[in-house]
Amino acid sequence: MSDAADGRVEWPRFRLFTYSMPTGIPYGWDTELLAKGAPDGLVCAAEDKLTLLEDPGSGPLVCFGSSGLYGSVCLDSRTRQVVHIVYGAFGSWRGGTPQPKVVGPAELVGSSLDHFIALVRAATERFPFDSDLAVEEHGGAAHEDEATREERRFSEWARAAEEVAETLDRIDPAAFADPGEFWHSFVADVGMGIYATKHFLREPEE
């Protein structure tokens, strides 16, 4: 697509971020991530390095990605499942410095690292969730009033959310089972236009 090619669009891309030894992670807990890499795309941004988080409720977690402001995406060293955990500057203050701590239980977001990679890939490669760029490229934008444009967008977002939900559920039913958790929140965001194409556009350079 020409707009993506000329740099106007900050187009979400899927990639696998790779790590090199040594990572500082003990007991070979990093072996799978070293071999396969960490997914980077919509929903999950791969971190530059692996870190170890000792969660009292879940045990040692090898964190490789972030999602949202305080969300960490980690590989459970015991189950080899991928979990999402909220970890940030929420703790008690000591000398004016907020102490990071885990907030709430870890939630399953991938039955395995392979499953999670496939989920992030599918979510990212389904983008865009509306046809704004196609309409603009074919000269249709000038013929749409604001009400028509919004109606089209809402219809396309709703359809995209349904398609994404079906795809994610097919890839990893266990990770998509809880309607109140990570992947369902992503699907809801798609349906509300949080990932609208317009949010990924910038003015072309002169």
ZIURUR-V526722 format. One record per run of one state. SS is the DSSP state (hx for helix, st for strand, lp for the rest). FROM is the first residue (numbers start at 1). TO is the last residue. Records with the same first field share a line. If there is no record, write none. Layout:
SS->FROM-TO + FROM-TO
This chain:
lp->1-1 + 6-8 + 10-14 + 18-30 + 37-37 + 41-44 + 56-58 + 68-70 + 77-81 + 89-92 + 95-96 + 99-100 + 111-112 + 126-131 + 138-140 + 144-145 + 172-181 + 193-196 + 202-206
hx->2-5 + 31-36 + 113-125 + 132-137 + 141-143 + 146-171 + 182-192 + 197-200
st->9-9 + 15-17 + 38-40 + 45-55 + 59-67 + 71-76 + 82-88 + 93-94 + 97-98 + 101-110 + 201-201
